[in-house]
């Protein structure tokens, strides 16, 4: 009955190191996968805003002009103040 084995402390350390290594590899793979998918999605789909959704609301039309870069921030704030009273 002369059996040899690892001490519990060494076995615990080996398990922790193994778990950290597997976690690091998984997180690196996941980060690379999601970053690539995000770039593909953003580059292929243009932003489309339907004018029908605006309707007759002048504030929404003003916001759309500002978002599209047709007016400056100062002009946007001035016209917004006029519209909201």
Steps between C-alpha positions, in 0.01 A plus 500: 500500500767741400288741292615846406279792397475875491443697812162672519662844475685416178188340352294811580760728342508288186120511472495879543771552238322266260166681550664840443666380182176359359313820597762722334492300178119506493478875567759578231314290245168658596638854477647439156177339382268775622726783379510354151123448491436857619723653233331293228154601616577871524672526164222329303189674634441870433291706738160574351249738655154498350350843445154349557591445864555873546152597390412861570701540820739794444718403796567155354581658164742738674667212683539311175664801334747524788578128498564508125737795545290748302499755782749595772451439869444871566232520233340181632484633856361836388227346285420244771451780751266674254296185446468400863423852620 
